Amino acid sequence: MKKSLFALMALAFCLTACTPAESTIPESDTTPASETPVETGQAEETAPEVGSLQSIEQRRNTGEACYTYQVAQGEIRKLDYANARVETLYQFDEPGTVYNDVIVQQDALYAVTDGTLYQLPLDGGEVTTQPLQPLPGSRTPIWCDEHAVYIIDGNPYNPPESNVACRIDLKTGEITDLPLPYIVLDNVYAAEGSRLLLRRVVTEQPLPSYEEKEAFDAVLQNATSEYDWWDLNTGELEKVLQEPYEGELDEEGNTSKLNFLGKTAERLYFQTIVYNPDKGNMPGELVSFRLDGSDRRTEKFLSDETWLAPLERDGELCWLLDNSGARMQVYDVATGTDYDVGPGSQEEGYPLAFTDDGRVLVIAKWHGDGTMDYGLLPVESYLAGSTDWTPITDDPDGGTIIVF
């Protein structure tokens, strides 16, 4: 349990048999932009062109530094990789006021709070604010491009009418709707240009209200999970692949479901989670598909205890981490190479981010109260099992390791 909990916290620092779609999507598998989109009640004008999307979490690491919002202290901090130093850039009056995290753009940092948009120039200029309308849905933007942040909300337990898809302009604070078709949204996973990879629930009949639990469950039993690319500019959905909502059942009674791990420039990666009601977890696979869902490949076979965690750079999957055994394993996606990097501990040496100068940011020490110290070391040294990292400090003399 401790390892599983920590894996989730570490990811927060920086997220079967399947039927692939044909490489040429039939017309019936594309949802036109003219299909009625969900409205959030915000401005009715058309949203500006969507640029190159990336998650706010991924964007925090620029390769030269990492920016983060510290909830308990109410501070925006910068971790500078070149000098292994941390500095506080801004202190909010009240801790815990920022939704999601700091938004990193080329010239400034932004923070979204309840009713206010903050802009912090990276050249050290004056901090400015912009009033915000009440944010819809979860009020938590997850995605961003060069000029805006995006809130995309929805799940099968609420009707499609309650889906939220909107753009918040980082200069003006204006909120505009996006053309999300009328679908049962299940999750949003990755970005490619102006498109987001989402999963939706497809049913033969309308999904009843969750309050009608028995009818709701009955419809889901025969439902399909469909992965689609959704273009935020046109509103079109392009089908990628699908699987039964509750997983693919084989003749031995095993149920297999896809767990999305990440994408590269050319492929989507999943771990198959296989379960048998009598035997528990079963061995699975690391599989990949082209971005259009074709050309399924088995990259490697996995044990019944393996639970892979992704490590990305600029939104592209680089490593897959396996800390389920006695020793930590790193799978290099680009080369297909496995590395044994040392004892299986998420308390020390767990990798978090890559730097532009060829190093990796790691957890140097895990404290009992849930805080962590950090260090930096060359990627080659890390993969060779070295623990000789440079500690991150907030002291000019290098005397104090920062905990954040």
N, C-alpha and C positions, 0 to 999 in steps of 0.2 A: 504493500500500500504506500509506503514511504517513497519508493521509487516511482510509482505511477503518479503520485501527487507532485513530486519534484519535476518529473518530465513535463507536466503541464505548466508549471511555473517557469521552467527554462524556456519552453516554447514561447511563453508570453513575453520573454525578453525581446526578443528580436522583432494558430493553425493549425471464385464463382465462375461460373460460366456466364459470360456476358454476350449480348448480341450487338456487335459493332454495326454502326451505320455504314451504308455504302459510301465510297469515296466521293461520289456525286450524289448529293442529297436530293431525293425526290421532292417534287413540289409540295406534296402532301405533308412532308416532314418539316416544312418551314412555315413558321407562324408569321404572317405579314404584319407590317407595322400598322396597317389600318385596323387590326383587331383592337377592340376597345381596351386601352391601357387602364391601369389602376390609378385613381386620382387621390392625392393626399390633401387637397383643399388649399394648396399653396398657389403661387402665381400661375396664371393660365398660359402665359406666353411660352413659346418654344425655348427649351434650354439651349444654351450655347453648345457648340461642337465639343464633344468629349475627346480628350487627348489620349495620351498613353497612360493607361491605368496601372496602379500598383497599390498594394495594401499599405496603409499608414504604418503598420508595424515594420514592414520590409524597408520602407523609405527612411526610417529613423537611422539606419546604418548607411552612411554615405561612403564608406571605405576609408575615409580620413578621420571620421569621428562618429560617435553615436550620441543621439540626443534622447532624453527620456524625461518623463514627468513622474515625480515621486509623490505618490498620493498622500502618505502620512505627513510629509513635510510641506506639501504644497509648493514644491520647487521644480523648475525646469533646469536640468543639468546637462552638461556637455562632457563626454568622455573623449578626450583628444588622444588618438592612438600614437601620434608622433612622439609625444613626451610622456605618455602613460599617466596623464593627469586628469583629474575631474574638477570642474568648476561649476558653481551655481550661477545661472544666467538670470533667473527671475524668481521672485518669491511672491506667491499669491497671498492675499489677505486671509483666506480661509482654505485649509487643506481639503483635498478631495473634491474640488469643484470642476475639474476638467473631464470632459467626456472622452473616453478612449485614451489618447496620448498626444504628445506634441506632434504637429504636422510639419515636416521638413520640406521647404521649397528652396529654390536656388538662391534667393536673396533674403529670405526671412523664415522665421519659425512662426507657426500659428497654433493657437489653442482655442478650442470651442468650449464655452461654459454655458450655463443656463442664462441665456439672454445677451451674451457678449462674445464677440470674436476678438481675440488678442492677436496683435502682430508685433513680433520682436525682430527688428532688422539684424541680420548676421554681422553687419559692420559695426554694431554697437550703438546705433542711433536710438532715438526715443521710442519707447513702447507706445503703440497706439491701439485704440479699441474701436469696435464697430458694433452697434446694437444688432441683435438677432431676433427674428420672429421666434415664437415657440417652436421647437424642433419636433417633428412627427415621429411616431413609432418609438423605438428604443432610445431615440435622441443620440445615438452613438454612431458617428461616421466611421466606416471601416476602410473605405477605398478613397483614393485621391488621384488626380492628375496634376498637370502643371499649374492649374488655375482654380481648382475647386476640390471639395470633398463630397462624398456620396454616402447616403444612407440607403441601404437595401435591406428591408425587413420582411419576413413572412415565414410561416410554418404551417404544417398540416392541421394543427390544432385550432387554428383560426381561419375563418373564411377568406378567400382571395380578396374580398372587398377591403380587408384590413391590411393587405400588403402595402408596403411603403417603398417608393423608389423616387428619390429626389436628389437634386444637386444644390450645394451651398457654395456660392461664389466667395472666394477668399478675399477679394478686394472690396466688394459691396455688401456682403452678407445676404444677398438675395437668394431666396429658395425657389427653385422651379422643379416641376414634375418631370419624370422620365418615362418613356414609353414602354413600361413593363406590361406585357400581355396578361390577360386574365388567366392565371395559372395557380396551381397549388404549389407554392414555393416551399422547398425543403431545406436548401442550403446554398451558399455561394462559396466557391473554392479558390479560384485563380483568375488572373487577368492576362489578356493577350491583346495589346493595342486598345481599341475602344470596346472590346468584348470581355464579358465575365463568364466563367464556367459555372453554371448553376445546376442543381439537381431539383427536379420537380416530381410530384406524384401524379401519375396518369391513371384515371379510373374509368371504368365502363359506364358508370353512373355518377351523378354528383355526390361528392363526399358529404355525408350528413354532419350535423353539428357534433362536436366532441361531447356535448352534454348528452347526446343519444349514444352512449358508449358502446352498447352492443351492436347497433347498426353501423357505427363508425368503424369498429374493429372488423366487422364482417366485410365491408367494402375494401378496407386496406389489405385484407388477406388475399384478394385477387387483383391488387393494384400493381403497377409497374413503377420502378424508379428510373427516371430518364435523365441523362446528363445532356445538357444543351449549352451551346455558345449563344449568349444573348448580346446582341449589338446595341449598346446604349444610344447610338445615334439614329439607327433605323427602327429599333424595336423588334427586329427579326430574331427568331429562335432557330438555330441550326442544330438538329439532332446529332449527337455524337455516339452514344451507346445506351443500352438499357439492360435492366435485370429485374427479376421479380422483387417487389418491395420488401418482402420478408426473406429474400435470399433464394438461391438456386438449390433445390433439393435433389440429391443424387440417389441412386438405388441402394446405397448403404445407409441411408438416413442422415447423411451429413448435409448441413446447410452452409452454403458459401456466399459471402457478401463482399463487395468491394469496399475498401477503405482508401479514400484518396490521400496521396502523400505529397504530390507536387507535380510540377511540369518543367520541362526543359524547352528549348526553342522548337523542338520537333516532336516531343512525345509527352504523354500523360502517364504518371506512375501510380499504381495502386498496390496495396497488400490485400490478398484474399484472406478474409477471416473465416475460418472453417470451424463449425461447432457440431458436436454430436450429443444429443440429449442424454445418452447413456455413458459416454466416454469423456465428455467435456471438450476442451479445445483440441483441435487436430492440426497436423502440419498444413501449412499454406504455401503460398507462392508470392514472389514479387513479380508483378506483370506490368507491361507497358503497352500503350496504343499510340498510334499517330494522333495528331491533334483532331483529326476528323473521326476518330474512333475505329479506324481500320488497322490491320496488321497487328493483331494481338501477339505479344511475345512473352514467354516466361524468361525472366532475367535470372532468377535463382530460386531455389527451393528453401523454405523456411521451416524451422522447428515449431512445435506446438506452443512453445513459450515465447516465441519472438513477437515483439511489438515494436515496429520501426517508427522512428521519429525523424522528421526531415530537418535539414539545415540548408537554407537557401542563400543566394546572393543576387540582389537586384531582381527578385521575383523568380529566379531560376533555381531549380533543385540541383544541389551539388553533392551533398552527402546524405546517407541514411544511417542513423545511429541505432545500434542494438545494444541495450544495456541489460538484457534479460538474463544473461548468464553470469558466470564467475568473472569474465573479463569483458571489457568494453570493445565492441566491434564497430568499425566504420566502413561503410560500403561507398566507394567512389563511383557515382553514377556515370560520369563521363568515360571512365576506363573499365568499369565492371570489376574493380579490384577491391578485395577485402583486406582490412588492416586490423591487427590486434594491437590496440593502443595502451593496454595496461589493465590493472584490476578493475572489475566492473563496479565502479563507484560513480554515482551522480553527485557526490558530495565534494569531489575534487577532480579537476581536469575535464569537466564536461564542456564541450565546445558550444559557443553561442553565436559567433559572428566572424566574418572574414574582413581583413583590412586590405587596402590597396597595395601595401608594401609587402604582401606575402605572409602575413601573420594571421593567427587565429586568436580570438578572445575566448578565454576559458574561465570557469569557476575555479578559483584558487582554494577557496575554503567555504564550506557550508556550515553555518552556525545553527545551534539548536533552536534559536528564536525565529528561524526562517530567513535571516539575512545572509548575504553572501559577500565574499571578497573576490576580486577578479585579477586575472593576469593575462599576459600576452607572450606568445612564442611563435617561431616560424612554423609554417604548416608542415614542412618536411620533418622538423624535429618532433612535432606533435604526433605525426603518423608513425614515427619510429619509436614512440613510447616515452619521450622525454617529459619530465615535469619541471624543467628548469625555466620557468616562466618569469617574466618581468612583472612585478606587482604593480597594480594601478594604485596611485596615491593622490591624496589631496593636500600633501605637505610639500613645500618647495624643496625640502631636504630629503624627501622620499621616506619619511619616517612613519607615515600613517597610511595604512591601506584603507581605501574608501569602502564603506558598506552602504549599498543602496539597492 
